[in-house]
Amino acid sequence: MTADDLRNKLMTAAIQGNLALSIALANHLKLFQAIIASGSEESPASYSSIASQAGLKPRYTKELLGVLACGDIIEVTSDGEHFYIPNFNLEVLSSQIKDKGLSLCSFIPLHAGVFNEIAEVFKKDGPLGMDYSSYNGFYKTVESATPLHKKHLVPDLVPMTGMKEKLENGIEFLDVGCGSGFHICELAAHFPKTNFTGIDITPTAIENSESRKKEMDLQNVNFHERNAQSLDENWTDKFDMITIFSSFHDQCRPDLSIKEIHRVLKPGGTFAMIEIDGTSSIFEDKKTFGNFACAFYTPSVFHCLAIGSNSPDALGMGAMMGTKRGSKLLTDAGFTDLEIQKIPFFTFNVLYLAKK
Ligand SMILES: C[S@@+](CC[C@H](N)C(=O)[O-])C[C@H]1O[C@@H](n2cnc3c(N)ncnc32)[C@H](O)[C@@H]1O
């Protein structure tokens, strides 16, 4: 790469970074829906009618529409006052199942919000890491992935684990790091004969999960505030199936929690874990995923690594833990027949499957 190539790359990064932040704001303010509701490609809407539709101030709305139009996300008419989304792009910007890029943009404000704190964490004498409570709106942002997971969880992911029939017949099920309880409640609604237990370390996660359980009127789910590093003594050999959805690399001591998971899994039971794909080598990640890897190293810098480094004995895995380090943790904990599969419908994720 020449110096000019690098200059161009830096400029492109600056432009795209600014655009991504504005896309996140537009998405948050439901501006794309407002553009669609107030006009069309055939009859573009004025910025003031878009603002009125979204319940926003016209002047601010015009500026944000300006970013989106100059960034080629939406179109502007020659008078500079009317805007539209081309018909062929309506679905990308308004689908219930968020486009992956749009969803990644939504995390940028969450990360930017802790910019100064993270800078302190980096310093030699700075804090060890960060706590979940420092991230305003963390669970709400994570929720943005739920429509995609809702579409595939029961019809596609459960069959990949080979546990569909057992779940239908009724088993004991544990979800570790259940967050706001989306996966477990969704499964509980589909498999009423199975008993579901969800644990999470944060009180907010458990509160959110309890509200979801109540809203869905579920009788076969229980939630507990627990650190996965030390599960209940009387749970040894209790669960037929244990899952982790994107909650492993964030843990300070995933080595201890996976040993606990192995202990509380029944002999012959199934452990299924969804994690970010990665090779465990920055060099190989660059070769394999190219620039896409930035979309996961950055969340790691601003969130996952700091969360998973927040104790003196933490392993600090980071979001790009990768399958090499991930599988070592599992085999060290006693899982022998580990299999790792790509998940066609969750790009960038892999499924770890193991039996005790
Ligand atoms: C990225 S969120 C994923 C939540 C949920 N599984 C989902 O997919 O929506 C990670 C979750 O792991 C939880 N967590 C992190 N460390 C934990 C630990 N040691 N024990 C239990 N839960 C933990 C966090 O509180 C957080 O709710």
Ligand as a Chemical Component Dictionary entry (heavy atoms), coordinates in Angstrom:
data_LIG
# 
_chem_comp.id                   LIG 
_chem_comp.type                 NON-POLYMER 
_chem_comp.pdbx_formal_charge   0 
_chem_comp.three_letter_code    LIG 
# 
loop_
_chem_comp_atom.comp_id 
_chem_comp_atom.atom_id 
_chem_comp_atom.alt_atom_id 
_chem_comp_atom.type_symbol 
_chem_comp_atom.charge 
_chem_comp_atom.model_Cartn_x 
_chem_comp_atom.model_Cartn_y 
_chem_comp_atom.model_Cartn_z 
_chem_comp_atom.pdbx_ordinal 
LIG C1  C1  C 0  -23.892 -10.092 25.043 1  
LIG S1  S1  S 1  -24.969 -10.448 26.351 2  
LIG C2  C2  C 0  -25.909 -11.756 25.627 3  
LIG C3  C3  C 0  -27.222 -11.966 26.312 4  
LIG C4  C4  C 0  -28.142 -13.020 25.707 5  
LIG N1  N1  N 0  -27.603 -14.349 25.795 6  
LIG C5  C5  C 0  -28.502 -12.673 24.276 7  
LIG O1  O1  O 0  -27.988 -13.317 23.351 8  
LIG O2  O2  O -1 -29.302 -11.758 24.073 9  
LIG C6  C6  C 0  -23.903 -11.260 27.508 10 
LIG C7  C7  C 0  -24.566 -11.599 28.824 11 
LIG O3  O3  O 0  -23.667 -12.415 29.587 12 
LIG C8  C8  C 0  -23.830 -12.084 30.950 13 
LIG N2  N2  N 0  -22.642 -12.511 31.710 14 
LIG C9  C9  C 0  -21.377 -12.057 31.589 15 
LIG N3  N3  N 0  -20.564 -12.658 32.471 16 
LIG C10 C10 C 0  -21.332 -13.531 33.166 17 
LIG C11 C11 C 0  -21.064 -14.453 34.216 18 
LIG N4  N4  N 0  -19.838 -14.602 34.727 19 
LIG N5  N5  N 0  -22.092 -15.190 34.688 20 
LIG C12 C12 C 0  -23.341 -15.057 34.174 21 
LIG N6  N6  N 0  -23.646 -14.190 33.187 22 
LIG C13 C13 C 0  -22.661 -13.441 32.679 23 
LIG C14 C14 C 0  -24.022 -10.583 30.913 24 
LIG O4  O4  O 0  -24.588 -10.067 32.078 25 
LIG C15 C15 C 0  -24.894 -10.396 29.679 26 
LIG O5  O5  O 0  -26.254 -10.377 30.002 27 
# 
loop_
_chem_comp_bond.comp_id 
_chem_comp_bond.atom_id_1 
_chem_comp_bond.atom_id_2 
_chem_comp_bond.value_order 
_chem_comp_bond.pdbx_ordinal 
LIG C1  S1  SING 1  
LIG S1  C2  SING 2  
LIG S1  C6  SING 3  
LIG C2  C3  SING 4  
LIG C3  C4  SING 5  
LIG C4  N1  SING 6  
LIG C4  C5  SING 7  
LIG C5  O1  DOUB 8  
LIG C5  O2  SING 9  
LIG C6  C7  SING 10 
LIG C7  O3  SING 11 
LIG C7  C15 SING 12 
LIG O3  C8  SING 13 
LIG C8  N2  SING 14 
LIG C8  C14 SING 15 
LIG N2  C9  SING 16 
LIG N2  C13 SING 17 
LIG C9  N3  DOUB 18 
LIG N3  C10 SING 19 
LIG C10 C11 SING 20 
LIG C10 C13 DOUB 21 
LIG C11 N4  SING 22 
LIG C11 N5  DOUB 23 
LIG N5  C12 SING 24 
LIG C12 N6  DOUB 25 
LIG N6  C13 SING 26 
LIG C14 O4  SING 27 
LIG C14 C15 SING 28 
LIG C15 O5  SING 29 
# 
